[in-house]
Amino acid sequence: MLPTVELAMLVIAALEPLVLQDYLTVYATRVLILCLFALSFDLVWGYAGIMSFGQSLFFGMAGYGVALLSRDLDITSMLAVIPAGMLIGFAAAVVLGGFLLLGRSPSSVIFVALGTMTGAYAADRLARGWYYLGGQNGIPSIQSMTIGSYQLSEGPIFYYLALGILIVVYLLCRFLVRSQFGLALAGLRENEQRIAFFGYKVPHLKAIIFALSGAIAGLAGSLYAFHEGFVWPNMLGVVMSTQVVLYVLFGGSGTLIGAVIGTIVIEALSFWLSNNYQDFWPIILGVLLLLVIMFRPAGLVSLVLSERERVGNFGRPGRGGDHGAA
Amino acid sequence: MALLEASGIVKSFGELIALDGAALTIAENEFHGLIGPNGSGKSTLMKCVAGAEAPTQGRVMFSGTDITGASPAERARAGMSLKFQITSVLPALTLYDNILLALQAKSSLADLVFSRSRRPLHDRVMGILEQFRLASRAGDPASALSHGQQQWLEIAMALAAEPKLLLLDEPTGGMSLEERRVTGELLQPIKTKCSLVIVEHDLDFIRDICDRLTVLDQGSVICSGSVQEIQSNPRVQEVYLRRA
């Protein structure tokens, strides 16, 4: 069933710019970039059980980083800014992860959640108060990202670029979580102490996946900055961090596809509700989110995927001796 | 040279002294039972040896190396394996994946990412499941097993990495008489492969499989010796057997 869901979503996503009006394509591009951001959170929380409640720190830092590259150094080439954004997210996650996860004794979920949230909050406050970063207003009018001499402005081309990157990152994450490394992550999530007694270097495993998720969030942040044309402190703060947690919880954590579904459904609902119920749409959205979390704790994806498919099967050979995951 | 030598182990939790200078020596291929009344410090001593608790004082030597400050992962990589008192299988994963998870622990990161050891380990995973009479349920989630089968699965997981020393904390806890008998049968063949330290309340079970026993009372070792020596020791009868 999972491949069917994935394929259906891919076909719909590929056809969208052909049927949507231009302003909706711009909105859909933003949603695709947020899907990328949600994947980064699903990787750490859904697979490794690390509650990174400050995931926006990596997203926002990369956004600010590429905005500065563009503003101060005139660097807008995609080949430079995308790797730079990933590197910024990766480096920030290595530093924060080193502090939060590499201690002698295992870090509790609460410690990591509060530590990452504090990091995001502090970065938000710092950005708001620092004139060089534009203070409350952020950095406006970022130049367009370029590929050679071509300027990538919002529209169908940017949409397909974002879609292509999302597909590549999704497939890489899929490969990773279904590998034996993914099994180790599942062990981490299920019972961290147990796998330490098998000989796994639990803090290292956590730091690796945390840094990788930071790189993906950085990739999303750099794309977001160029797509929106400006960056602002909210990109770094707790609001954005909470938003990504909701995307993943709503769609279904630990499935990858759930993160994508959650992002699309929440953003589509927000768009539609805000146009039709301008005064109280956040209340309706909040109630819907609560209902899903209360009555479908495994997320929307549990409506179409069995538990076996959601948890995964890492080693059991299938019929014909295939050792692939289910 | 002894495989394991724990000496002068003191463990206190605030005012409470759980272990007061306890010692434990295990030879290679020895099956050693830790017995004593409830609260005597058996599980705490096991945890200090395995690295789940850091001793307040004392020293733990393993294969001639001081591992007192080593993490559980370092001890596991040195050849020590633990089965927890409370069953700690990974319930959402299949039996197959539970064993594979234990077996692949020493694989390199690159091997894990590219799943290079999945195929080579397949026969060993199935072999271990067969040894513990669980092969027919390899694809079931561990949560679907009975309590006794979960205990077997956890012993199988602990044995998967071919440890030099296997630590079993109450492996027959909550099992039926028949399951206890089968557990004894399952443990016998490993005698040629590794040493075993076992904490157990079932004295018949422990007499059947152990070569030597150590008796703890109120955090201290009151005697250590062969099963016959322990059975005839008047102090043990006084402190432990009469209470039991």
Interface residues (C-beta under 8 A of the other chain):
Chain A: R104 L176 S179 Q180 F181 L183 A184 A186 G187 E190 N191 Q193 R194 I195 A196 F197 F198 G199 Y200 K201 V202 I208 R308 V311 N313 F314 G315 R316 P317 H323
Chain B: A50 G51 A52 S71 P72 A73 A76 R77 S81 L82 F84 S88 V89 L90 P91 A92 L93 T94 Y96 D97 L100 L101 A102 Q104 A105 K106 S107 L109 D111 L112 V113 F114 S115 S117 R118 R119 L121 H122 V125 A138 G139 P141 M157 A161
